């Protein structure tokens, strides 16, 4: 159970990072245009 929880946490963190990068990238593109 602990191992699964860690995996889920890692996936959630990865998703959060990807979304944050996406929002930043979108912001930069919008500001450029």
LUMNUMI-754710 format. One record per residue (C-alpha): residue number from 1; x, z, y. Coordinates in nm, 3 decimals, decimal comma. Each point is the difference from the previous one (the first is absolute). Layout:
# LUMNUMI-754710
+-----+---------+---------+---------+
!   i !      c1 !      c3 !      c2 !
+-----+---------+---------+---------+
! NUM !       X !       Z !       Y !
...
+-----+---------+---------+---------+
//
This chain:
# LUMNUMI-754710
+-----+---------+---------+---------+
!   i !      c1 !      c3 !      c2 !
+-----+---------+---------+---------+
!   1 !   0,000 !   0,000 !   0,000 !
!   2 !   0,281 !   0,091 !   0,240 !
!   3 !   0,174 !  -0,329 !  -0,066 !
!   4 !  -0,318 !  -0,194 !   0,069 !
!   5 !  -0,060 !   0,194 !   0,323 !
!   6 !   0,353 !  -0,084 !   0,116 !
!   7 !  -0,054 !  -0,368 !  -0,080 !
!   8 !  -0,328 !  -0,004 !   0,193 !
!   9 !   0,165 !   0,177 !   0,293 !
!  10 !   0,282 !  -0,254 !   0,002 !
!  11 !  -0,247 !  -0,291 !  -0,011 !
!  12 !  -0,204 !   0,152 !   0,284 !
!  13 !   0,316 !   0,052 !   0,206 !
!  14 !   0,110 !  -0,360 !  -0,068 !
!  15 !  -0,343 !  -0,130 !   0,104 !
!  16 !   0,008 !   0,210 !   0,318 !
!  17 !   0,345 !  -0,134 !   0,087 !
!  18 !  -0,106 !  -0,359 !  -0,062 !
!  19 !  -0,312 !   0,043 !   0,213 !
!  20 !   0,203 !   0,160 !   0,281 !
!  21 !   0,249 !  -0,289 !  -0,007 !
!  22 !  -0,287 !  -0,249 !  -0,002 !
!  23 !  -0,163 !   0,163 !   0,304 !
!  24 !   0,334 !   0,003 !   0,184 !
!  25 !   0,063 !  -0,367 !  -0,090 !
!  26 !  -0,350 !  -0,096 !   0,115 !
!  27 !   0,053 !   0,188 !   0,326 !
!  28 !   0,331 !  -0,176 !   0,065 !
!  29 !  -0,152 !  -0,343 !  -0,073 !
!  30 !  -0,298 !   0,069 !   0,224 !
!  31 !   0,220 !   0,124 !   0,283 !
!  32 !   0,222 !  -0,309 !  -0,032 !
!  33 !  -0,300 !  -0,234 !   0,018 !
+-----+---------+---------+---------+
//
